[in-house]
Amino acid sequence: MIAKTLAISLPAFKAIEIKLNLKLSLAFLSVLILSLLAVCIYQFNRYTQEVYLIENFQKKIITLTKENKSLEINFANTNSLKNINSFLAEQNFEKVSQAAYVYLLNGTALAK
């Protein structure tokens, strides 16, 4: 069997002559192309995954922002002065018409 070779002579370097084995060259180029293709597929997969995660997080941020605004509105409505009487009634507080103070040595105490 005769091995096929390719002789390349460079005009600038007359003393250098390169002989390449064609089967070895094709095998090396095939492995190189397949490995680059695998890397490309892997990178495309990672890119798609990152885009999906970014879109998912943006949707969550929008949802949490809307929920936060509604909670702020509910908090403002709950803490308004209009609702203070109903809040006090729920907590079993009573209105005091007249307060009597008891003076102690350490401070003042309030008695009904």
N, CA, C and O of each residue as an XYZ file, in Angstrom:
448
protein
N       0.842     -1.159      0.000
C       0.000      0.000      0.000
C       0.898      1.237      0.000
O       1.898      1.309      0.715
N       0.518      2.173     -0.800
C       1.319      3.389     -0.928
C       0.625      4.491     -0.133
O      -0.571      4.724     -0.307
N       1.367      5.166      0.732
C       0.830      6.273      1.515
C       0.816      7.520      0.648
O       1.816      7.879      0.026
N      -0.335      8.172      0.621
C      -0.444      9.400     -0.169
C       0.056     10.562      0.670
O      -0.342     10.749      1.819
N       0.922     11.319      0.072
C       1.456     12.481      0.773
C       1.289     13.691     -0.096
O       1.125     13.586     -1.311
N       1.332     14.836      0.528
C       1.242     16.114     -0.157
C       2.512     16.874      0.151
O       2.843     17.110      1.313
N       3.211     17.250     -0.883
C       4.455     17.998     -0.683
C       4.169     19.467     -0.923
O       3.629     19.845     -1.962
N       4.533     20.284      0.039
C       4.353     21.730     -0.074
C       5.728     22.368     -0.002
O       6.473     22.167      0.957
N       6.045     23.123     -1.008
C       7.319     23.851     -0.946
C       7.002     25.329     -0.892
O       6.221     25.848     -1.690
N       7.604     25.972      0.035
C       7.381     27.401      0.221
C       8.422     28.167     -0.588
O       9.616     27.891     -0.470
N       7.986     29.137     -1.418
C       8.941     29.833     -2.267
C       9.935     30.672     -1.474
O      11.076     30.836     -1.908
N       9.542     31.196     -0.351
C      10.451     32.044      0.419
C      11.512     31.199      1.110
O      12.638     31.654      1.308
N      11.164     29.993      1.472
C      12.094     29.105      2.157
C      12.342     27.882      1.270
O      11.620     26.888      1.356
N      13.327     27.959      0.450
C      13.600     26.878     -0.506
C      14.087     25.615      0.203
O      13.908     24.513     -0.316
N      14.697     25.757      1.373
C      15.255     24.596      2.052
C      14.198     23.804      2.805
O      14.431     22.645      3.146
N      13.005     24.421      3.081
C      11.969     23.758      3.878
C      10.944     23.144      2.936
O      10.368     23.833      2.095
N      10.730     21.886      3.079
C       9.710     21.193      2.310
C       8.877     20.380      3.289
O       9.423     19.598      4.068
N       7.558     20.557      3.257
C       6.662     19.913      4.208
C       5.941     18.779      3.505
O       5.344     18.983      2.448
N       5.990     17.599      4.074
C       5.265     16.456      3.545
C       4.186     16.085      4.567
O       4.482     15.817      5.731
N       2.950     16.075      4.113
C       1.831     15.756      4.999
C       1.186     14.458      4.557
O       0.999     14.224      3.363
N       0.853     13.632      5.499
C       0.110     12.422      5.229
C      -1.359     12.814      5.119
O      -1.910     13.391      6.057
N      -2.004     12.513      3.995
C      -3.374     12.969      3.762
C      -4.371     12.309      4.714
O      -5.267     12.994      5.208
N      -4.254     11.018      4.991
C      -5.184     10.351      5.903
C      -5.069     10.916      7.314
O      -6.072     11.120      7.997
N      -3.841     11.163      7.738
C      -3.632     11.730      9.068
C      -4.195     13.151      9.142
O      -4.792     13.546     10.143
N      -3.994     13.901      8.070
C      -4.513     15.269      8.023
C      -6.031     15.275      8.045
O      -6.629     16.073      8.766
N      -6.668     14.404      7.272
C      -8.130     14.341      7.257
C      -8.679     13.890      8.608
O      -9.705     14.403      9.056
N      -8.028     12.962      9.247
C      -8.477     12.512     10.568
C      -8.357     13.641     11.585
O      -9.269     13.861     12.382
N      -7.245     14.349     11.560
C      -7.055     15.468     12.491
C      -8.082     16.566     12.245
O      -8.661     17.091     13.196
N      -8.318     16.922     10.973
C      -9.296     17.963     10.661
C     -10.712     17.516     11.026
O     -11.518     18.331     11.473
N     -11.022     16.237     10.841
C     -12.350     15.738     11.210
C     -12.566     15.839     12.725
O     -13.626     16.273     13.176
N     -11.575     15.445     13.490
C     -11.677     15.545     14.948
C     -11.791     17.004     15.375
O     -12.564     17.336     16.273
N     -11.023     17.869     14.731
C     -11.075     19.295     15.058
C     -12.451     19.878     14.750
O     -13.005     20.615     15.566
N     -13.006     19.559     13.586
C     -14.323     20.076     13.200
C     -15.403     19.541     14.136
O     -16.279     20.298     14.555
N     -15.359     18.257     14.471
C     -16.362     17.688     15.377
C     -16.268     18.280     16.783
O     -17.292     18.524     17.422
N     -15.059     18.510     17.262
C     -14.930     19.098     18.603
C     -15.404     20.553     18.602
O     -16.026     20.997     19.568
N     -15.120     21.295     17.539
C     -15.620     22.674     17.463
C     -17.137     22.705     17.345
O     -17.787     23.590     17.902
N     -17.700     21.749     16.628
C     -19.151     21.660     16.523
C     -19.774     21.343     17.884
O     -20.808     21.907     18.242
N     -19.147     20.444     18.638
C     -19.656     20.104     19.978
C     -19.597     21.317     20.901
O     -20.529     21.559     21.667
N     -18.512     22.074     20.834
C     -18.382     23.279     21.659
C     -19.437     24.302     21.261
O     -20.014     24.968     22.121
N     -19.690     24.429     19.972
C     -20.701     25.376     19.489
C     -22.090     24.990     19.992
O     -22.855     25.847     20.435
N     -22.412     23.708     19.923
C     -23.721     23.232     20.411
C     -23.838     23.470     21.913
O     -24.888     23.900     22.390
N     -22.778     23.196     22.656
C     -22.795     23.419     24.107
C     -23.007     24.898     24.435
O     -23.802     25.232     25.314
N     -22.303     25.774     23.739
C     -22.448     27.205     23.997
C     -23.843     27.705     23.625
O     -24.403     28.551     24.322
N     -24.401     27.194     22.544
C     -25.752     27.587     22.158
C     -26.761     27.125     23.208
O     -27.706     27.845     23.528
N     -26.557     25.931     23.738
C     -27.433     25.420     24.789
C     -27.353     26.287     26.040
O     -28.383     26.621     26.625
N     -26.152     26.651     26.455
C     -25.981     27.517     27.631
C     -26.612     28.896     27.392
O     -27.237     29.458     28.292
N     -26.449     29.430     26.197
C     -27.029     30.733     25.860
C     -28.552     30.680     25.960
O     -29.167     31.583     26.527
N     -29.166     29.622     25.412
C     -30.619     29.499     25.483
C     -31.087     29.369     26.920
O     -32.118     29.929     27.294
N     -30.339     28.635     27.724
C     -30.691     28.470     29.132
C     -30.626     29.811     29.861
O     -31.517     30.136     30.645
N     -29.584     30.582     29.607
C     -29.446     31.884     30.275
C     -30.559     32.843     29.845
O     -31.080     33.590     30.672
N     -30.926     32.829     28.572
C     -32.012     33.703     28.099
C     -33.321     33.313     28.767
O     -34.091     34.182     29.179
N     -33.580     32.017     28.879
C     -34.799     31.553     29.544
C     -34.817     31.999     31.006
O     -35.839     32.480     31.495
N     -33.693     31.841     31.702
C     -33.636     32.237     33.116
C     -33.851     33.738     33.276
O     -34.545     34.169     34.196
N     -33.265     34.535     32.390
C     -33.430     35.991     32.472
C     -34.888     36.367     32.269
O     -35.422     37.187     33.015
N     -35.542     35.779     31.269
C     -36.957     36.081     31.038
C     -37.814     35.649     32.223
O     -38.741     36.360     32.612
N     -37.510     34.497     32.793
C     -38.263     33.999     33.942
C     -38.096     34.933     35.144
O     -39.066     35.244     35.836
N     -36.862     35.377     35.387
C     -36.629     36.297     36.507
C     -37.292     37.648     36.273
O     -37.776     38.267     37.221
N     -37.322     38.112     35.036
C     -37.993     39.376     34.752
C     -39.487     39.264     35.016
O     -40.092     40.201     35.537
N     -40.097     38.125     34.662
C     -41.522     37.922     34.953
C     -41.759     37.906     36.460
O     -42.737     38.478     36.940
N     -40.866     37.251     37.210
C     -41.001     37.218     38.670
C     -40.858     38.613     39.263
O     -41.574     38.975     40.196
N     -39.927     39.395     38.716
C     -39.737     40.764     39.217
C     -40.989     41.588     38.977
O     -41.410     42.341     39.854
N     -41.591     41.456     37.798
C     -42.817     42.199     37.504
C     -43.937     41.775     38.449
O     -44.670     42.619     38.965
N     -44.070     40.466     38.676
C     -45.106     39.967     39.580
C     -44.886     40.471     41.004
O     -45.829     40.908     41.663
N     -43.649     40.411     41.473
C     -43.361     40.882     42.834
C     -43.524     42.388     42.962
O     -43.918     42.876     44.022
N     -43.230     43.129     41.907
C     -43.429     44.584     41.947
C     -44.912     44.915     42.072
O     -45.293     45.784     42.856
N     -45.747     44.223     41.300
C     -47.195     44.458     41.400
C     -47.710     44.080     42.789
O     -48.514     44.802     43.378
N     -47.245     42.954     43.300
C     -47.668     42.527     44.631
C     -47.210     43.508     45.696
O     -47.947     43.794     46.640
N     -45.991     44.027     45.548
C     -45.471     45.003     46.502
C     -46.306     46.277     46.492
O     -46.595     46.833     47.551
N     -46.699     46.747     45.308
C     -47.525     47.960     45.233
C     -48.882     47.740     45.886
O     -49.383     48.611     46.597
N     -49.483     46.564     45.643
C     -50.785     46.304     46.268
C     -50.645     46.189     47.789
O     -51.529     46.628     48.524
N     -49.537     45.601     48.267
C     -49.324     45.523     49.712
C     -49.082     46.901     50.317
O     -49.516     47.169     51.437
N     -48.394     47.778     49.587
C     -48.200     49.144     50.087
C     -49.529     49.871     50.199
O     -49.767     50.595     51.165
N     -50.392     49.680     49.215
C     -51.710     50.316     49.259
C     -52.528     49.760     50.413
O     -53.177     50.514     51.138
N     -52.501     48.440     50.589
C     -53.238     47.837     51.711
C     -52.685     48.309     53.055
O     -53.449     48.554     53.989
N     -51.380     48.436     53.155
C     -50.768     48.907     54.391
C     -51.192     50.347     54.680
O     -51.507     50.689     55.820
N     -51.198     51.180     53.654
C     -51.616     52.570     53.844
C     -53.083     52.652     54.255
O     -53.442     53.462     55.109
N     -53.930     51.821     53.656
C     -55.347     51.824     54.020
C     -55.562     51.306     55.438
O     -56.425     51.810     56.157
N     -54.802     50.328     55.835
C     -54.944     49.758     57.178
C     -54.490     50.739     58.243
O     -55.097     50.823     59.311
N     -53.442     51.473     57.966
C     -52.891     52.387     58.955
C     -53.464     53.795     58.861
O     -52.952     54.706     59.513
N     -54.489     53.992     58.084
C     -55.056     55.336     57.992
C     -55.860     55.652     59.260
O     -56.269     54.744     59.983
N     -56.079     56.912     59.515
C     -56.813     57.344     60.716
C     -58.295     57.008     60.633
O     -58.978     56.970     61.656
N     -58.794     56.766     59.438
C     -60.211     56.411     59.301
C     -60.490     55.061     59.945
O     -61.560     54.845     60.513
N     -59.548     54.179     59.855
C     -59.764     52.819     60.347
C     -59.245     52.602     61.760
O     -59.272     51.473     62.252
N     -58.783     53.629     62.412
C     -58.207     53.453     63.745
C     -59.266     53.036     64.766
O     -58.979     52.257     65.675
N     -60.498     53.556     64.618
C     -61.559     53.179     65.564
C     -61.928     51.709     65.438
O     -62.117     51.025     66.443
N     -62.030     51.221     64.204
C     -62.365     49.796     64.030
C     -61.203     48.921     64.507
O     -61.429     47.839     65.048
N     -59.979     49.375     64.315
C     -58.829     48.623     64.803
C     -58.845     48.555     66.326
O     -58.593     47.499     66.907
N     -59.139     49.676     66.968
C     -59.185     49.690     68.433
C     -60.324     48.841     68.963
O     -60.190     48.213     70.013
N     -61.442     48.812     68.253
C     -62.568     47.984     68.687
C     -62.209     46.506     68.566
O     -62.598     45.706     69.417
N     -61.474     46.135     67.524
C     -61.054     44.742     67.360
C     -60.070     44.320     68.447
O     -60.015     43.143     68.803
N     -59.291     45.264     68.979
C     -58.289     44.953     69.984
C     -58.848     45.048     71.409
O     -58.089     44.945     72.373
N     -60.137     45.237     71.550
C     -60.841     45.302     72.843
C     -60.399     46.492     73.693
O     -60.305     46.381     74.915
N     -60.134     47.599     73.068
C     -59.861     48.825     73.812
C     -61.188     49.503     74.120
O     -62.181     49.314     73.417
N     -61.183     50.296     75.185
C     -62.387     51.030     75.577
C     -62.072     52.512     75.619
O     -60.932     52.916     75.845
N     -63.113     53.325     75.396
C     -62.943     54.769     75.510
C     -63.005     55.140     76.987
O     -63.860     54.662     77.732
N     -62.097     55.986     77.380
C     -62.042     56.414     78.770
C     -62.535     57.859     78.820
O     -62.032     58.729     78.110
N     -63.525     58.092     79.669
C     -64.070     59.447     79.760
C     -63.287     60.296     80.762
O     -63.072     61.489     80.548
N     -62.872     59.675     81.836
C     -62.125     60.423     82.833
C     -61.007     59.529     83.375
O     -61.242     58.365     83.699
N     -59.812     60.066     83.472
C     -58.668     59.288     83.927
C     -58.241     59.781     85.295
O     -58.248     60.982     85.566
N     -57.875     58.860     86.140
C     -57.369     59.205     87.459
C     -55.923     58.733     87.535
O     -55.611     57.592     87.194
N     -55.061     59.611     87.978
C     -53.637     59.289     88.027
C     -53.249     58.928     89.446
O     -53.689     59.575     90.396
N     -52.444     57.921     89.595
C     -51.911     57.516     90.874
C     -50.428     57.841     90.841
O     -49.703     57.381     89.959
N     -49.990     58.619     91.785
C     -48.580     59.021     91.806
C     -47.789     58.056     92.679
O     -48.138     57.803     93.832
N     -46.732     57.532     92.110
C     -45.862     56.612     92.819
C     -44.504     57.284     93.001
O     -44.258     58.367     92.470
N     -43.634     56.632     93.752
C     -42.309     57.201     93.955
C     -41.464     57.171     92.684
O     -40.703     58.101     92.419
N     -41.598     56.092     91.891
C     -40.779     55.967     90.695
C     -41.366     56.661     89.470
O     -40.634     56.882     88.505
N     -42.595     57.000     89.460
C     -43.210     57.638     88.300
C     -44.697     57.718     88.473
O     -45.203     57.674     89.594
N     -45.398     57.834     87.382
C     -46.841     57.983     87.393
C     -47.489     56.748     86.781
O     -46.995     56.206     85.792
N     -48.586     56.309     87.364
C     -49.353     55.201     86.805
C     -50.754     55.718     86.539
O     -51.250     56.589     87.253
N     -51.377     55.187     85.526
C     -52.729     55.609     85.136
C     -53.709     54.556     85.598
O     -53.510     53.365     85.357
N     -54.772     54.990     86.265
C     -55.824     54.073     86.708
C     -57.153     54.578     86.143
O     -57.349     55.781     85.977
N     -58.024     53.683     85.863
C     -59.321     54.048     85.300
C     -60.278     54.504     86.362
O     -61.419     54.850     86.058
